[in-house]
């Protein structure tokens, strides 16, 4: 009996320590006087990364903290709270969720536990979709992808709806909301923090990572990036990858525009998807080392072709 007890004990503690050790390696990077970003890994959610892959960010205001996309799980949210508390004792008053994909927002709940009055903000399409079952679907998907590492994460839905061109003053700070139709997921907002000249793109832009486009539109994503570029912000925080200047948004636009333009040209020449791929891959060769390039390229070609075919009937 004693032997069984010790086996159970040692089988539990390595997992517990592994989780703590994994998240301890991530620290909040100071972007400017008030903005911090925890830059996550670029690979897909897995048992190894415990579902963490996005860029949780926070802004220190006069009396509180505003969080953007706190991450995928209770563990990720705990990491975000830990990093905030290293910098300030101020409470979290607001959370922005940029879109429906669960790796960005399912950590809402752990922050809400600590700060029950927190206001969670998102596009109305995201709120509707989350409540219609997408939230639970993402919970289940992440549990499967991480082999149970995210189990225990609960849903805290956004409640305040914001849409394109809205101007908000929250926590004494000014934010402009930018959105375009489908863009990356059909539920996206981008957030411009005016005083900090910082632009949060959500997954409309990534750096060194090729994002999935299964629910989005190439044309609308390009329009979204044009909006982001037009703000002439000093700092751009992508959904994945390192924060930088406008160059990272222009790179994302180059990828999407090159792919869509090349697919349209090949489609007009009567080529099938598989026939297009070699030439399009060559045109995008500068992106070949980006995470997800080989996995997503074929799908992107097929999705762009479907979008081009649909445009003929508009």
N, C-alpha and C positions, 0 to 999 in steps of 0.2 A: 504493500500500500504506500509506504514511504517513497519507494522508488518511482511509482506512478506520479506521486505528488511533485517530485523534483523534475520529472520529465515534462509535466505540464507547466511548471514554473519556468523552466528554461525555454520551452517552446513559445511562451508568451512574451517574455522580456526582450528577446532579440527583435521581434516585430515592432514592439513599442519603441525601443531605442532606435531602430532603423528609421521609423517615421520622424522622430525628433531630430536625428542626425541629418536626414535628408533636407528638412526645411531649414535647419540652422545654417545651411550654406548660402541661403538667399538673404540679401540685405537690401534695404531701400537705398537707391541711388538718388542723390540730390541733383535735380535738374536745374533749378534756379532757386531764388530766395524762398519760395513757398511750395514748390512742387517736388514730389518724390515718386519714383517708380521702382517697383520690384520686377526686374526683368526675368521672366520665366524661361524654361527650356523650349526648344523649337520642335521637339518631337511630339507625336500624338500622345494622348493620355495612356498610361500604362501602369502596371504594378510598380515598376521602378520609379516613375516620377509621381506616383500617387495622385494622378489626375491633374497635376499642376502643369500648365503650359502657357498661360497668358501673361499679361503685364498689368497686375494690379497697381493702381496709382492713388495718391492722395495729395490733397492741397490743405495746407495749414492756414486757416482764416484767423480773424481776430479772437473769436471766442469758441470756435469749433473746428472740426475737420470734415472735409468733403472727400468722399471716396469714389473712384471711378473703376468699375469692373473688379470687384474684390476676389474673383476666382471661382474655382469649381467645387469646393468642398468645405466642410467644417474645419479641416486641417489648414487649408489655404487661408481661410478667413482668420483663423487663429494666428497664423504667421503675419498677416496684414496688421491685426491689432497689436501684436508684439512689436512690430516695427514702428507703428504710430506711437506707442507708449515710450519707446526709446527717445523720441523726439519731443513729445508734448503730452501733458496730462489732459488736454482738451478733449471733450467728447466728440464722437462722430454724429453729426447732425443730418447729413444727407449722403445718399448713395446714388450715383448714376449707373444704369445698366445700358450698355451700348446696343445690345441686340440679344436675340433669343438663345444663342448657342450657350449651353450650360457651363462650358469651361470658363465663361466670363462672369457669371452672376450667381451661381448656386451657393456661394459663400455669404450671400446676403444674411442668411438666417443667424449665423453665429455672431455677426455684428449686431443684428437686431436683438439678440438675447442680451447682449451687454448694454445696448442703448435702445430701449423699447420705443422711444419717441423718434427714432431715425425716420426720415422721409426718403422713400425709395422711388426713383424717377426713371421713366423709360418711355419709348414710343408707344402710343396706344395700340398699335398692331402687335407689339411684343406682349403687352399685358393681356390682350385678348387671347393670343396664341398660347401663352404660358398657362392660362387658366383653362384653356380647352384641352389640355392634356400634354402639351409639349414639355412642360416642366417635369412631370413625372417620367416621361419618356427619356429625358436627358438624365435624370437620376438613375434610371435603370441602365441606360447605355454606359454611363461612366462606371457604375458598379461592375458591369461586365468587362469593360476595357481594362479596368485596374485590378481585376480579380478580387474585388471586395474592398480595396483600400479606401474608397470613398463612402463606404456603407455608414449610415448614421447621419448623413447630410439630409437636412430637411428643407422644405420650400418656404421662402419668404418672398411673396410676390411684390413687384413694384406696384405702387398705387397712384402715383401722380403721373399723368400723361403729358408729354410735351412733343411738339411737332416742329417741322421745318420753319425757320425764320423767327421762332420765339426767342425773346430776350428775357433772361431770368436774373433776378438779384437774390441770391441766397447766401447766408452766412456773411453778408456784407461784400460779396464778390459778384462780378458780372459774368454771365455766361451767355453765349449765343449758340442756338441749336441749328444744326445743318442736317438735311436729309434729302434724298432723292429716290422716290419710287422704290423699286426693288433693291437696287444697290447690291450688297453682299448677301443679305438674307431675307429681304422683304420686311424687316423689322428694325432697321438701323437708324440710329442717330449718331452724329458726330458732335463733339462738344468743344467749343472754343472758349477757353478761359482768358478773358480779355485783358485784365491787368497783368497777368503773367505771360501774355503772348504765347500761350501754349495750346496746342490743338490735339485733341484726342480723337483719333480716326476710327476707333474700334477695328473690326476686321476688314474695313474698306481698304486698309493698307497694312502690309506686313513687311518686314525687312529680313532678308535671308531665309524666308519661308514662303512657299507657294500655298495660298489658301484654297480651300474647297469652294466651288461655285455652284453647288447642286441646287441651291434655293435662290440664286441671285441672277443678275443680268450684267453682261459685260458692258453694254452701252451705258446702263445706269451707274455702274461702278466707276466708269471713266468720268461721267458727269459729277459724281460725288467727289472724286479726286480733284477735278477742276475747281470745285467749290473750296476744297481744303487749300489748294495752292493759292487761290485768289485772296485768302485772308492775310497772306504774307506774314504768318506767324513766325516767331523766332525758333520755337521748339515744336516738334511733331512727335507724338507718342503713338506708335503703331499698336495694333492688337497683339502682335507677336514680333519679337526682335528688338534690337536696341533703338532707343530714342535718338533722334538726330534732327537735322534741319530739313528744309523742303526737298532736298535731294532724294530722301527715302520715299517720299510720296511720288515724286517724278519717276523714280525707278519702277514703282508699282504700276503707275500709269503706262509706262513704256511696255511693260510685260503684257498688260491687258490689251492695250491698243494694237501692239504688234501681232498678238495672237489673233485677235478678232479680225484685223485687216487681212492677215494672211489666209485665214479660214474663208473669209468672204471672197477673196480673189480665187482661191482654189475651188470653192463651191461654184463660182461662175464659170470656171473652166470644166466643170462636170466631174471633178475628182471625188472619190469616196474618202471617208474619214481616214482609213488606213493608208491611202495613197498620199494624203496631205502631210502625214506626220513627219516624214524625214525632212522635208523642206522647212516646215514650221519649227521643228526642233533645231535646225541649223540657224534659223532666224533668231531664236531665243537662246543661243549658245551661252551668252553671258550669265544666264540664270541657272545653268545646268548643275551647279553645286548647291543651289538653294534647297533647303529641306522640303521634301515633298514633290520635287520637280518631276521625277520619273513616275511617281504614283499618280499625279494629277494631270499631266500633259495630255494623255489620251482622252481622259474624261473632259478636259477643258475644250479640246477640239470638237468633240461630239456635242457638248452643250452649246458652244458658239455656233455650230452649224444649225442646231435646232432653233436658236434665237434668230439667226439669219433667215431661215425658212419661214418662221412665224412673222417676221417683219414684212415679208412679201404680201401678207394679207391684211396689213394694218391700213 
